[in-house]
Amino acid sequence: MLTALDWSLVFVGGAIGAAARYGTLRLATRLDHRASLGLFALNSLGCLLAGVFAVAFAQAGLLGLSPESTQTALIGGLLGGYTTFSAVALECATAAVGPMRRRVLIEAALSTILAAPLARLGMAIGSSIAGALA
């Protein structure tokens, strides 16, 4: 169960992660004019850090926090604000070694394959709603 401290850690970490995401994407588009490259770099770094944080702080916390609170702050908060893709990747990496390996890998592939088409469908639905409201 999340405590008030955990909620605070998620809130503060999420704010920092969101600001870091915004800065990373702004810098990437300024350097290359392609947001997709920045997004790729952001998601890749987020996945790497999720793996590091999950293992590095599994036994020992940070700054006097318990391991659980440290992971809540770093993974749920900081990386949750930075990229949700890292959470998906970490869940898949963790579950892919168990008995549900095949199902997890299929779901991960489908999530990746369907993400852009579903976002495009959402955009079309949003456009229809905006047109009806105008």
Summary of the structure (lengths in Angstrom):
residues: 134
radius of gyration: 17.5
end to end distance: 44.7
largest distance: 55.5
contacts: 386
relative contact order: 0.12
helix: 83%
strand: 0%
